[in-house]
Amino acid sequence: MDYQNFFKTALDDLRSQGNYRVFANLERHCGAFPNATARGMETADVTIWCSNDYLGMGQHPSVLAAMHEAIDRCGAGAGGTRNISGTTHDHVLLEAELADLHGKEDALLFTSGYVSNWAALGTLGSRIPDCVILSDALNHASMIEGIRHSRAERLVWKHNDLVDLEAKLAALPLERPKLIAFESVYSMDGDIAPIREICDLADKYNAMTYLDEVHAVGLYGPRGGGIAEREGLMDRITVIEGTLGKAFGVVGGYISASTELCDFVRSFASGFIFTTALPPAVAAGAAASIRHLKNSNAEREMHQAKVAEVREKLSAVGIPHADNPSHIIPVMVGDPHKCKFISDKLLEEFGIYIQPINYPTVPKGTERLRITPSPVHSANDIDRLVGALEDLWGQCQLARMPLAAQ
Ligand SMILES: *Cc1c(COP(=O)(O)O)cnc(C)c1O
């Protein structure tokens, strides 16, 4: 086989489909985020509009101070797996902070949210005898990979469809172990799961629940515990999974659950056992971020206000954006080439960075720009964004929302 030619052909195919991914080479400016410098192109100054650092916590003074302090106190890396000298006091404190955030007995840290889903679902699915996992059709790749890795039977239910979920549950023997895996805020459409009703079904059919709150922790609920906290449902969820890399602005992932379940995953998950622990400074920074957002609603309120402002201004000029109850604003383009074209032009001509979202992240024909406003975007940033989109919408001859319908 001509290996290099094989790689090249596969990449050429991706390019011709408009799905080849190009990473913007950015340098974020601490204290001035969402502003950044783009390297290797003409427009050097860019405003980032697609970050998952939803609240700007990645530059929060308390987070940075905690990280600096931890580096000065105990150095760069953890030095080992959690089992082999990699458990520091910062890890222990962070797990306590997370358990408290979700009102659970315990929490378990992983190196990322991806790894937490992969390892926890993989372990539960493979170790619980005859377990069947009922997985929402739009679950994140990390959950899908974890479930696949577990080799447990997987039943995919229609996205957010309680009727389909119940039909699948009802067809299984009541005594068979079951796990319902789903998300709260779905990150591409910004819609929210009917958590309460899913918990009711779980009770009725004797199933465990596994909720990915990655796009909600820090952002919703009086203390940033997520949608389940906002709706008073945290105690009804068996496992709450989250990330420290999005609204909390650092990196890492976790599950929060009962003492026994966390201890079980800690004891059996290869993706937990055989990898170096997060740097203590990361744990300290994440704990500072969580602590701050438990006590402050200002960031959450400002976040929602900016989201409303962007939606209003897009509607005023007829740029079509999906209506949803979350902070994610999908601007629908529906064509991978146009999506990439608009994204390129935004960056080159307007200094605005929004990554095109194409297949396989979203289904073909639903290509979009996913806008994530944050408390650190100014009114001027918003006006520049909407003006640029208006301009490019005309250039691409894309349809507008009927103004009368708004
Ligand atoms: C980003 C994401 C993850 C993975 O979290 P990381 O900390 O970035 O690895 C898991 N689930 C969902 C729904 C996500 O969007």
The ligand as an SDF file (V2000), in Angstrom:
LIG
                    3D

 15 15  0  0  0  0  0  0  0  0999 V2000
  -17.1920   19.2580   24.9990 C   0  0  0  0  0  0  0  0  0  0  0  0
  -18.0980   18.1560   25.4090 C   0  0  0  0  0  0  0  0  0  0  0  0
  -17.6570   17.0820   26.1690 C   0  0  0  0  0  0  0  0  0  0  0  0
  -16.1920   16.8750   26.4450 C   0  0  0  0  0  0  0  0  0  0  0  0
  -15.7190   17.7680   27.4000 O   0  0  0  0  0  0  0  0  0  0  0  0
  -14.1890   18.1800   27.3620 P   0  0  0  0  0  0  0  0  0  0  0  0
  -13.8950   18.6190   28.7390 O   0  0  0  0  0  0  0  0  0  0  0  0
  -14.0570   19.2570   26.3240 O   0  0  0  0  0  0  0  0  0  0  0  0
  -13.4050   16.9660   26.9590 O   0  0  0  0  0  0  0  0  0  0  0  0
  -18.5600   16.1660   26.6610 C   0  0  0  0  0  0  0  0  0  0  0  0
  -19.8740   16.2740   26.3900 N   0  0  0  0  0  0  0  0  0  0  0  0
  -20.3420   17.2790   25.6270 C   0  0  0  0  0  0  0  0  0  0  0  0
  -21.8040   17.3550   25.3600 C   0  0  0  0  0  0  0  0  0  0  0  0
  -19.4790   18.2370   25.1010 C   0  0  0  0  0  0  0  0  0  0  0  0
  -19.9410   19.1970   24.3140 O   0  0  0  0  0  0  0  0  0  0  0  0
  1  2  1  0
  2  3  1  0
  2 14  2  0
  3  4  1  0
  3 10  2  0
  4  5  1  0
  5  6  1  0
  6  7  2  0
  6  8  1  0
  6  9  1  0
 10 11  1  0
 11 12  2  0
 12 13  1  0
 12 14  1  0
 14 15  1  0
M  END
$$$$
